[in-house]
Amino acid sequence: MIHEILPVGLLECNCSVFGDETSREGLVVDPGDQIDDVLEIIERHGLHLKAIIITHAHIDHIGGAQKLKQATGAPVYMNLNDMELQKGLDRQAAWLGVEPPEPVAIDAPARDGDRLLIGATELLVLHTPGHTQGSISLWIPAEEKLVAGDTLFRDSIGRTDLPGGDGRQILRSIHDKLLPLPEQTVVIPGHGAKTTIGREKRENHFLRPGVPR
């Protein structure tokens, strides 16, 4: 499977472009900004975009979704528990001192257990609330990859001090949904370097035994 990761925007959100080499179906996760660069990747691989997935409705992950939707016609998927955040993008923009992005309509819910196909490759939606109430992760069994949004990072977890955050809830999400995945699973976080499930089990201070959840 084609997979390119592009850090986009002021906060360098990891935007993922996936594509099937045979069918040329594609999918983009978290198009927060720099949509011209995202479109260049799509065009270079000759992809037909089947879906735009938002892991959560913070501006750095959703800010470019409308521009990408207009350019490709692809539907936007997001967990509906983040609708209030999505409606408040003007306020989020003010926090960062940037121009508000174009609002985007959500075309389909991304619910726990939903399955998406890109060619023959299945992507499974995991609802992993805690960073926000609608946070999701995408598990791709055939690739042994997890797109974790801002739920799990190398040596860290997502912040929970913003509206909709819950510290114990994010730990439950990680322990119940993510850590049971195979240890060799490559984790693509919302920002920063990749890691693996096994490494975070061993090294992540936030996930050590005894931390309340």
C-alpha positions in Angstrom: 0.0 0.0 0.0 1.1 3.5 -0.8 1.5 5.6 2.4 3.0 9.0 2.6 3.1 11.2 5.8 3.3 14.9 5.4 3.6 17.2 8.5 1.3 20.1 7.7 0.5 23.5 9.2 1.8 25.6 12.1 1.6 22.6 14.5 3.0 20.1 12.0 0.1 17.7 12.1 1.0 14.3 10.5 -1.3 14.1 7.5 -1.4 10.6 6.0 -2.1 9.8 2.3 -2.9 6.1 1.7 -3.4 4.5 -1.7 -4.0 1.1 -3.2 -1.5 0.3 -6.0 -4.0 -1.8 -8.0 -7.3 0.1 -7.7 -5.7 3.5 -7.2 -8.3 4.2 -4.5 -7.0 6.6 -1.9 -7.8 8.0 1.5 -6.4 11.0 3.4 -6.3 11.3 7.2 -6.1 14.7 8.9 -5.7 17.2 6.1 -5.0 20.1 8.5 -3.3 22.4 6.0 -1.0 22.6 2.9 -3.7 21.0 0.8 -1.8 21.9 -2.4 1.0 19.6 -1.2 -1.5 16.9 -0.3 -3.0 17.1 -3.8 0.5 16.8 -5.3 0.9 13.5 -3.6 -2.5 12.3 -4.7 -1.9 13.3 -8.3 1.7 11.9 -8.3 0.3 8.4 -7.4 -2.8 8.8 -9.7 -5.2 8.2 -6.8 -9.0 8.6 -6.8 -9.8 9.8 -3.3 -12.5 7.7 -1.7 -12.6 9.3 1.8 -11.2 12.1 4.0 -10.9 10.9 7.6 -10.7 13.3 10.6 -9.3 11.8 13.8 -10.6 14.7 15.8 -11.9 18.2 15.3 -9.0 20.3 16.4 -8.1 22.9 13.8 -4.7 21.5 13.0 -6.3 18.2 11.9 -9.4 19.5 10.1 -8.5 22.9 8.9 -7.9 22.0 5.2 -10.7 19.4 4.9 -13.1 21.7 3.0 -10.5 22.7 0.5 -9.5 19.0 -0.1 -13.2 18.0 -0.3 -13.8 20.7 -2.9 -10.8 19.6 -5.0 -11.6 15.9 -4.9 -15.3 15.4 -4.2 -14.4 12.9 -1.4 -16.7 12.6 1.5 -15.6 13.6 5.0 -15.8 11.1 7.9 -15.6 12.2 11.6 -16.9 10.9 14.9 -20.0 12.9 15.7 -19.0 13.4 19.3 -16.7 16.1 18.1 -19.4 18.2 16.4 -19.4 20.9 19.0 -15.6 21.3 18.5 -16.0 21.3 14.8 -18.6 24.1 15.0 -16.1 26.2 17.1 -13.2 26.4 14.6 -13.4 30.2 14.7 -12.6 30.1 18.4 -9.8 27.6 17.9 -8.3 29.8 15.2 -8.3 32.8 17.6 -6.4 30.7 20.2 -3.6 30.1 17.6 -3.8 33.6 16.1 -4.6 32.3 12.6 -7.4 32.9 10.0 -10.4 30.6 10.5 -10.6 27.8 8.0 -13.5 27.2 5.7 -16.1 25.1 7.5 -16.7 21.6 6.2 -19.8 19.5 6.3 -19.4 16.0 7.8 -20.8 13.5 5.3 -20.6 10.3 7.3 -20.0 9.4 11.0 -16.8 7.5 11.9 -18.1 5.1 14.6 -16.3 2.5 16.6 -16.1 -0.7 14.6 -16.7 0.9 11.2 -14.7 -0.6 8.4 -13.4 1.2 5.3 -11.9 -0.5 2.3 -9.1 1.0 0.1 -8.8 -1.5 -2.7 -8.5 -4.8 -0.8 -7.1 -3.2 2.4 -9.4 -2.8 5.4 -9.1 0.0 7.9 -10.9 -0.3 11.2 -12.2 2.7 13.1 -11.5 2.6 16.9 -13.2 5.2 19.0 -10.5 6.4 21.4 -12.0 9.3 23.4 -10.0 11.3 25.9 -8.1 13.9 24.0 -11.5 14.9 22.6 -14.8 13.1 23.0 -14.8 12.1 19.3 -11.2 11.1 18.9 -10.7 8.0 16.7 -7.7 5.9 15.7 -7.4 3.8 12.5 -6.1 0.3 12.7 -4.9 -1.3 9.4 -4.3 -5.0 10.2 -2.8 -6.0 6.9 -0.2 -3.2 7.2 0.3 -3.5 11.0 -0.2 0.2 11.2 -2.2 2.4 13.6 -3.0 6.0 12.8 -3.4 7.3 16.4 -4.4 10.9 16.0 -3.5 12.8 19.2 -4.3 9.8 21.5 -0.9 8.1 21.6 2.5 9.6 21.0 6.1 8.4 21.2 6.8 8.6 25.0 3.6 10.5 25.6 -0.2 10.7 25.3 -2.6 13.3 24.1 -3.2 16.4 26.2 -6.5 16.5 28.1 -6.6 20.1 29.3 -8.6 21.4 26.3 -12.4 21.3 26.0 -13.6 17.7 25.8 -10.4 16.3 27.3 -10.5 13.6 30.0 -7.3 12.3 31.5 -8.6 9.0 32.8 -10.7 8.4 29.7 -7.7 8.7 27.4 -5.8 6.1 29.5 -8.7 3.7 29.3 -8.9 4.2 25.5 -5.2 3.4 25.1 -5.2 0.4 27.5 -8.5 -1.0 26.2 -8.2 -0.3 22.4 -4.6 0.3 21.5 -2.2 -1.7 23.7 -3.9 -5.0 22.9 -2.8 -4.6 19.2 0.3 -6.6 18.1 3.5 -5.2 19.6 5.1 -4.7 16.2 2.3 -2.4 15.1 3.7 0.9 13.8 2.0 3.9 15.4 1.7 7.1 13.4 0.8 9.8 15.9 -0.8 13.1 15.2 2.5 14.9 15.6 6.1 13.9 15.8 8.0 10.6 15.3 6.5 7.1 14.7 6.7 4.5 17.3 5.4 1.0 18.0 2.9 -0.5 20.4 5.6 -2.6 22.0 7.9 0.3 22.6 5.2 2.4 24.2 4.3 -0.5 26.5 7.9 -0.7 27.7 9.0 3.0 27.6 6.0 5.3 27.9 5.9 6.8 31.4 2.2 7.6 31.2 1.4 3.9 30.6 3.3 2.4 33.5 1.5 0.0 35.9 -0.3 1.8 38.7 -1.3 4.9 36.8 -5.0 5.4 37.7 -7.5 5.0 34.8 
